[in-house]
């Protein structure tokens, strides 16, 4: 039985040994009476336990003569002889500086560090375990700038862990160096730059850290690293602490890094401090930050600050070339809507359209051509985009049609320049329908008209009328806005105006109008051509059509449309009306925007303003005759009515509204109400169909040349559509429509220029 007991004791000891030989435990010193003492270093002793065939390392505790801490119990003499001297050397500062009583849980993380990181000094261990009081031990102070196997000092470690207290202690009390580099060439500041918080960076910068602008082996300064990781607060801390943005790294300046990794906030922080970084060129390609931008959002950060959208790199490429090569449609659209030239030649003489054709990227091809890319320009190999399309593109026929529309409309200058547009007695009228963001269709057709005629729109017409988006464009035409500028502007402003859910906040739209027309510009500040913008007076029932004019309204004695039983606020005269308020009033579409005072969207009564404009001109001439001013009367000779595109007709299930008698009929009633409501709105705001037929008949009776242009669209486009892809498709179909009606446009331009 005694023999069996010894066997069980041995098995128990071996089981404990192999469960965790490095677990720190309280042991009784009496258990080691008779054991062989092999070594003693300070308060560490090494025993050989013959009974369990183990080597035990004990830490003697001066406060107790009966209990010790066992640091390890290993079964290998080699392990014991390896670890004991390391324990004896590295643990001394801790058992001398830590307050008694010493507990196993106090030393477990310390001995774990010794084993897991045999290349660490006691200073490294003190930082890792957060035992700052041990940093003041003389032996630890002597190791303050010691390096581990990776070349890191304790300060590297403290910065890497974001331990602000340790960093302060190391800098202020221990005089740790800040310029030591590890094997990756990184200083402690590089480690601090990787943290989420900027506190460590600020502590280092307060001590005038020498490593703030040092490059590591990867060619990154601390601010490069912070930009790459998107640590905006760290970036701000580094900038405030002396970090420079003009230190060239392997991937350019820090601003290039923000673009490469699409870190918007970091880019904004750099540009706010150093605006000149907008033109910083990278070392390899000479590209600006815009060449490095990958997304529409990052491109806007730079473009909104006025960077050069057409800047050419050392390889002769614009940012549009780069984005096209990478197939980044959204970002490329951002450049195009900020004035990027699609016909700039880059590497090998290729334009962006050459590159898009090679990729057969139809979305990019459409966008570039809609914004005026030339399909006939030759690269250095003599290839045109059209030739490449013939070889590679599935949409070749459509591409050729649109290309023909673009190039044909560019011939106008030479053909019509000799026509006389001098003194005349015949007026020309332009009418622009409403349609929200579909005003882009109007702009695209007006661009084609300008190119064919070789004249700006404001010189081609004597009267311009518009409703809603057409009213805004009518005012823009009168005030000399470029059509290409307005196309870009519409694409840019939709994101700001149609933000959130309907009804949209009116503030962004009003700010947009104020910025474009001026906050104090009045309707009569520009008097030619004459303009009339429709709106609806909604402070009365029935509502009345109201025209905002830049001229005095015709004064005629005629019966009022309704007998009033109420007193209304008098209307202001054109000399007192602000242009931006007139535009806002015309575009106050119900459910989209709130009313502008007492005014609602003119589309409620005159979404196609042609007949109303012709009526106004007739009354104007009649008033002149009544005032014996016949010499000022000009007969209307040409009317051009432009629509915002016709949606395809679709089948309607039911418009029947009745009192339901069961749940199934209730569902049918709901469907009927919805369809009937939509039909009523569409009928009231319809700008094609009967409205066009009546205007054409009116003009034929009065011997007036009438033209109506409104492309058939393949899908319904909402008034508040924000998708660039949908809008580009809409303009693509508009260009194809213009090609099909090129004869009409040529005839129209001849009539406009000869009158």
Secondary structure, 3 states (H helix, E strand, C coil): CHHHHHHHHHHHHHHHHHHCCCCCEEEEHHHHCCCEEEEEECCEEEEEECCCCEEEEEEECCCCCCEEEEEEEECCHHHHHHHHHHHHHHCHHHHHHCCCCCCHHHHHHHHHHHHHCCCCCHHHHHHHHCCHHHHHCHHHHHCCCCCCCCCCCHHHHHHHHCCHHHHHHHHHCCCCCCCCCCCCCCCHHHHHCCCCCCHHHHHHHHCCCCCCCCCCCCCCCHHHHHHHHCCHHHHHHHHHCCCCCCCCECCECHHHHHHHCCCHHHHHHHHHHCHHHHHCCCCCCCCCHHHHCCCHHHHHHHHCCCCCCCCCCCCCCCHHHHHHHCCCHHHHHHHHCCCCCCCCCCHHHCCHHHHHHHHCCHHHHHHHHHCCCCCCCECCCCCEHHHHHHHHCCCHHHHHHHHHHHHHHHHHHHHHCCCCCCCCCEEEEEEECCCHHHHHHHHHHHHHHHHHHCCCHHHHCCEEEEECHHHHHHHHHHCCCCHHHHHHHHHHHHHHHCCCCCCCCHHHHHHHHHHHHCCCCEHHHCCCCEEEEEEEECCCCCCEEEEEECCCCCCCCCCCCCCCCCCCCCCCCHHHCEHHHHHHHHCCCCCCCCCECCEEECHHHHCCCHHHHHHHHHHHHHHHHHCCCHHHCCEEEEEEEECCCECCCCCCCCCCCCCCCCHHHHHHHHHHHHHHHHHHHHHHCCCCCHHHHHHHHHHHHCCCEEEEECCECCCCCCCCCCCHHHHHHHHHHHHHHHHHCHHHHHHHHHHHHHC
